């Protein structure tokens, strides 16, 4: 009993250290990065043409644009350059995952939502395109990988915050990801 209580208290303290509220409901948390859509609609401009110009144009079948994948960028942080998504959400790797296969599911994935995408991920500024990839999760979602590491957010972290680097939680350490694809050194 004492061991379980100690483990529970340790986990709660670590959550608090990462800025999390262990009682917060990630389903209703507006800052929950897992609730975002990875594709951003873009407005389109319609050129004005006269009926004569319109009639003279060759009719082409409409093309459907492929959905944009999640964009990964490099930004500066107190741990040096690291990966973020294009909205400013910090990205982490889980050190117990030694292959590209994710092991963070259930309660782990509630606290650490996977970085998912609907299309091939997009390499933003500073990101090496050759290191980006995807892996299919057990629920069928595509999780973004970088240098064969499945990528995650921390659910209780705001935009441009990095509160959970070198934190032991859910059976392993969580680290921010450097542009070369490795974990940043413990800090």
C-alpha positions as CSV (number, residue, x, y, z in Angstrom):
1,X,0.0,0.0,0.0
2,X,2.8,2.4,0.9
3,X,4.5,1.8,-2.4
4,X,1.4,2.5,-4.5
5,X,0.7,5.7,-2.5
6,X,4.3,6.8,-3.0
7,X,4.1,6.1,-6.7
8,X,0.8,8.0,-7.0
9,X,2.1,11.0,-5.1
10,X,5.3,11.0,-7.2
11,X,3.2,11.0,-10.4
12,X,1.1,13.8,-9.1
13,X,4.1,15.9,-8.2
14,X,5.6,15.3,-11.6
15,X,2.4,16.4,-13.3
16,X,2.4,19.5,-11.2
17,X,6.1,20.1,-12.2
18,X,5.1,20.0,-15.8
19,X,2.4,22.6,-15.1
20,X,-0.4,20.1,-15.4
21,X,-3.6,19.8,-13.3
22,X,-4.1,16.1,-12.7
23,X,-7.8,16.8,-12.2
24,X,-8.2,18.6,-15.5
25,X,-10.3,16.9,-18.1
26,X,-8.3,16.8,-21.3
27,X,-11.5,16.4,-23.4
28,X,-12.7,19.8,-22.3
29,X,-9.3,21.5,-22.0
30,X,-9.1,24.2,-24.6
31,X,-5.3,24.0,-24.6
32,X,-5.4,20.3,-25.4
33,X,-3.3,19.9,-28.6
34,X,-4.8,16.5,-29.3
35,X,-8.2,18.2,-30.0
36,X,-6.9,20.3,-32.9
37,X,-7.3,19.5,-36.5
38,X,-4.1,19.1,-38.3
39,X,-5.4,20.7,-41.5
40,X,-6.0,24.5,-41.6
41,X,-8.6,25.7,-44.1
42,X,-7.3,28.4,-46.4
43,X,-9.5,31.0,-48.0
44,X,-9.5,31.0,-51.8
45,X,-9.9,34.0,-54.0
46,X,-12.2,33.9,-57.0
47,X,-11.0,36.0,-59.9
48,X,-13.7,38.1,-61.5
49,X,-14.2,37.5,-65.2
50,X,-16.8,38.6,-67.6
51,X,-19.2,36.1,-69.1
52,X,-17.4,36.4,-72.5
53,X,-14.0,35.6,-70.9
54,X,-15.6,32.7,-68.9
55,X,-17.1,31.2,-72.1
56,X,-13.8,31.3,-73.9
57,X,-12.0,29.4,-71.2
58,X,-11.6,25.7,-71.6
59,X,-13.6,23.7,-69.1
60,X,-11.5,21.6,-66.8
61,X,-12.7,19.1,-64.3
62,X,-12.3,20.3,-60.7
63,X,-9.3,19.0,-58.9
64,X,-9.4,18.0,-55.2
65,X,-6.4,19.3,-53.3
66,X,-4.7,16.7,-51.1
67,X,-5.0,17.5,-47.4
68,X,-2.0,19.2,-45.8
69,X,-0.1,17.1,-43.3
70,X,0.9,18.4,-39.9
71,X,3.7,20.9,-40.1
72,X,6.7,20.4,-37.9
73,X,9.1,23.4,-37.3
74,X,12.3,24.2,-35.3
75,X,12.1,27.0,-32.8
76,X,14.5,28.1,-30.1
77,X,13.9,27.2,-26.5
78,X,15.8,27.2,-23.2
79,X,17.0,23.7,-24.2
80,X,18.3,25.0,-27.6
81,X,16.6,24.5,-31.0
82,X,13.9,21.9,-30.8
83,X,10.8,20.7,-32.6
84,X,7.4,22.3,-32.3
85,X,4.3,22.1,-34.5
86,X,3.4,25.1,-36.5
87,X,1.1,26.4,-33.8
88,X,3.9,26.6,-31.2
89,X,3.2,23.4,-29.3
90,X,6.3,21.7,-28.0
91,X,7.1,18.2,-29.2
92,X,8.5,15.3,-27.1
93,X,9.8,11.8,-27.5
94,X,9.4,8.9,-25.0
95,X,12.8,7.2,-24.2
96,X,11.3,3.8,-23.7
97,X,10.3,3.6,-27.4
98,X,13.4,2.2,-29.0
99,X,11.7,1.6,-32.4
100,X,9.2,3.6,-34.4
101,X,6.4,1.6,-32.8
102,X,4.4,3.7,-30.3
103,X,4.1,2.3,-26.8
104,X,2.2,5.2,-25.2
105,X,-1.5,4.3,-25.1
106,X,-4.4,4.7,-22.6
107,X,-3.7,7.0,-19.7
108,X,-0.3,7.7,-21.1
109,X,-1.7,9.0,-24.4
110,X,-4.2,11.2,-22.5
111,X,-1.3,13.0,-20.7
112,X,0.9,12.8,-23.8
113,X,-1.3,13.0,-27.0
114,X,0.5,11.7,-30.1
115,X,1.3,14.1,-32.9
116,X,-1.0,12.9,-35.6
117,X,-1.5,13.8,-39.2
118,X,-4.0,13.2,-42.0
119,X,-1.4,13.3,-44.8
120,X,2.4,13.1,-45.0
121,X,3.9,15.5,-42.4
122,X,5.4,18.8,-43.7
123,X,9.0,19.8,-42.9
124,X,8.9,23.5,-41.8
125,X,11.9,25.7,-41.3
126,X,14.8,23.9,-39.8
127,X,13.3,20.4,-40.0
128,X,15.0,17.7,-42.0
129,X,12.4,16.3,-44.4
130,X,14.2,13.0,-44.7
131,X,13.8,12.4,-40.9
132,X,10.0,12.9,-41.0
133,X,7.7,9.8,-41.2
134,X,4.6,8.3,-39.9
135,X,3.6,5.1,-38.1
136,X,0.0,3.7,-37.8
137,X,-1.3,3.6,-34.2
138,X,-3.6,0.7,-33.0
139,X,-6.6,3.0,-33.5
140,X,-5.7,3.6,-37.2
141,X,-4.4,7.2,-36.7
142,X,-1.1,8.2,-38.4
143,X,1.4,9.3,-35.8
144,X,4.3,11.6,-36.9
145,X,7.8,10.2,-36.4
146,X,11.1,12.0,-36.5
147,X,14.3,10.0,-36.9
148,X,12.1,7.0,-36.1
149,X,10.9,8.4,-32.8
150,X,7.1,8.6,-32.4
151,X,6.3,12.2,-31.4
152,X,4.0,13.5,-28.6
153,X,2.7,16.7,-27.1
154,X,2.1,17.3,-23.4
155,X,-1.6,17.9,-22.8
156,X,-1.3,20.5,-20.1
157,X,1.2,22.7,-21.7
158,X,0.4,26.0,-23.5
159,X,1.7,27.3,-26.8
160,X,5.5,28.0,-26.8
161,X,5.9,26.5,-23.3
162,X,8.4,23.8,-22.6
163,X,7.7,22.5,-19.1
164,X,8.3,18.8,-19.3
165,X,11.8,18.2,-20.6
166,X,13.6,15.4,-18.8
167,X,10.5,14.3,-16.8
168,X,10.0,10.7,-15.7
169,X,6.4,9.8,-16.2
170,X,4.4,6.8,-17.4
171,X,7.4,4.5,-17.1
172,X,10.0,6.5,-18.9
173,X,11.6,9.9,-19.5
174,X,10.2,12.5,-21.9
175,X,12.6,14.7,-23.8
176,X,12.3,17.6,-26.3
177,X,13.6,16.7,-29.8
178,X,16.6,18.4,-31.4
179,X,16.6,19.2,-35.1
180,X,19.0,16.2,-35.7
181,X,16.4,13.9,-34.4
182,X,17.8,13.0,-31.0
183,X,16.6,13.9,-27.5
184,X,18.0,17.1,-26.0
185,X,20.4,16.5,-23.1
186,X,18.9,16.3,-19.7
187,X,18.5,19.8,-18.3
